[in-house]
Structure formats: structure tokens, C-alpha cells
Amino acid sequence: METPAVNVIQYDDFAKLELRVATILECRPHENADKLLILQIDLGSEQRQICAGLRNHYQPEELVGKQIVVVANLASRQMRGQASQGMLMAATDTDGKVIIISPSQHVAAGSKVS
């Protein structure tokens, strides 16, 4: 039996997302937020900072060098005084474990995800 889709969008809405592979260059705990990490990422043509609610799931040092998938065209926003210029993609399993979405093989930073 099929589960009905929730919040169905049209293809044109999905096509607005710019998903790209980034490499984490640096990672540190956010000084004003218990759940946030601050990541410096390489998107190939530029470097950016993103904030992610991963502090309870990952140690900063285990993320350095990891490739992740980010929404690269998300408007920048302030998160507890720090700029977040994108959003990383992650899944949460049934036990509440957060798993960062990453390519199965190393690819160039900035590679488009489709």
C-alpha cells in the first residue's frame, strides 16, 4: 500500500534548489548555541560559513575533510549571531541518529547534485 505524499511540490519548485557538494575545511562549536556547529566549507568557487544543529551528534574534528551536500542558494541568515550561508542535508533515522548526506565517492567541491 502506498503512503500518500505530503507537501507535494511541482518539478519547477524542486528545480529552484541548487544542491552542491562541499568539503568541510573547519568546524567548531558555536559559542552561543548548545546544538550548533559552525562549519567553514569549500564550494569550489568560493568558501562559506554554515551553521548546523549537529553538536549533539558529531565532534567537530570528525567532520573536517568530509564532503557534504548543501543547499547552496538558500538565503543567508543569522543564527545566534553567526551567518549561515547555506544548509547541509542530513537524514534522521528512527532512533534519532543524524546522518549527514554525502557522496559515495570523492568529487570536486562545487559539483552539482541532481
GIHU-V687624 format. One record per residue. N is the residue number from 0. RES is the residue in one letter. PSI is psi in whole degrees, 0 to 359 (none if undefined). D_LAST is the distance of its C-alpha to the last C-alpha in whole Angstrom. Layout:
n={N & N}
res={RES & RES}
psi={PSI & PSI}
d_last={D_LAST & D_LAST}
This chain:
n={0 & 1 & 2 & 3 & 4 & 5 & 6 & 7 & 8 & 9 & 10 & 11 & 12 & 13 & 14 & 15 & 16 & 17 & 18 & 19 & 20 & 21 & 22 & 23 & 24 & 25 & 26 & 27 & 28 & 29 & 30 & 31 & 32 & 33 & 34 & 35 & 36 & 37 & 38 & 39 & 40 & 41 & 42 & 43 & 44 & 45 & 46 & 47 & 48 & 49 & 50 & 51 & 52 & 53 & 54 & 55 & 56 & 57 & 58 & 59 & 60 & 61 & 62 & 63 & 64 & 65 & 66 & 67 & 68 & 69 & 70 & 71 & 72 & 73 & 74 & 75 & 76 & 77 & 78 & 79 & 80 & 81 & 82 & 83 & 84 & 85 & 86 & 87 & 88 & 89 & 90 & 91 & 92 & 93 & 94 & 95 & 96 & 97 & 98 & 99 & 100 & 101 & 102 & 103 & 104 & 105 & 106 & 107 & 108 & 109 & 110 & 111 & 112 & 113}
res={M & E & T & P & A & V & N & V & I & Q & Y & D & D & F & A & K & L & E & L & R & V & A & T & I & L & E & C & R & P & H & E & N & A & D & K & L & L & I & L & Q & I & D & L & G & S & E & Q & R & Q & I & C & A & G & L & R & N & H & Y & Q & P & E & E & L & V & G & K & Q & I & V & V & V & A & N & L & A & S & R & Q & M & R & G & Q & A & S & Q & G & M & L & M & A & A & T & D & T & D & G & K & V & I & I & I & S & P & S & Q & H & V & A & A & G & S & K & V & S}
psi={131 & 141 & 129 & 141 & 144 & 140 & 53 & 133 & 164 & 159 & 319 & 326 & 316 & 320 & 342 & 336 & 134 & 98 & 128 & 155 & 134 & 154 & 132 & 120 & 319 & 155 & 135 & 157 & 144 & 131 & 342 & 17 & 124 & 334 & 351 & 144 & 148 & 121 & 134 & 123 & 154 & 119 & 22 & 292 & 351 & 162 & 145 & 170 & 135 & 151 & 138 & 141 & 62 & 0 & 328 & 357 & 336 & 146 & 140 & 318 & 335 & 348 & 338 & 128 & 346 & 143 & 139 & 165 & 130 & 152 & 105 & 341 & 24 & 136 & 140 & 147 & 157 & 133 & 101 & 43 & 359 & 140 & 137 & 116 & 53 & 182 & 133 & 154 & 137 & 159 & 152 & 122 & 179 & 341 & 1 & 4 & 134 & 127 & 119 & 135 & 127 & 158 & 152 & 343 & 156 & 134 & 165 & 138 & 136 & 352 & 138 & 140 & 129 & none}
d_last={28 & 25 & 24 & 24 & 20 & 21 & 20 & 18 & 16 & 16 & 12 & 13 & 14 & 10 & 9 & 11 & 10 & 9 & 7 & 9 & 11 & 14 & 18 & 20 & 24 & 26 & 26 & 29 & 31 & 31 & 35 & 35 & 33 & 33 & 30 & 28 & 27 & 26 & 23 & 23 & 20 & 19 & 16 & 17 & 19 & 20 & 21 & 21 & 23 & 21 & 23 & 22 & 25 & 25 & 28 & 29 & 27 & 27 & 29 & 28 & 29 & 27 & 23 & 24 & 22 & 20 & 16 & 14 & 11 & 12 & 12 & 13 & 14 & 16 & 20 & 22 & 25 & 28 & 28 & 32 & 32 & 29 & 26 & 23 & 20 & 17 & 16 & 15 & 14 & 16 & 17 & 21 & 23 & 26 & 28 & 27 & 25 & 22 & 20 & 17 & 14 & 13 & 12 & 14 & 15 & 16 & 14 & 15 & 15 & 12 & 10 & 6 & 4 & 0}
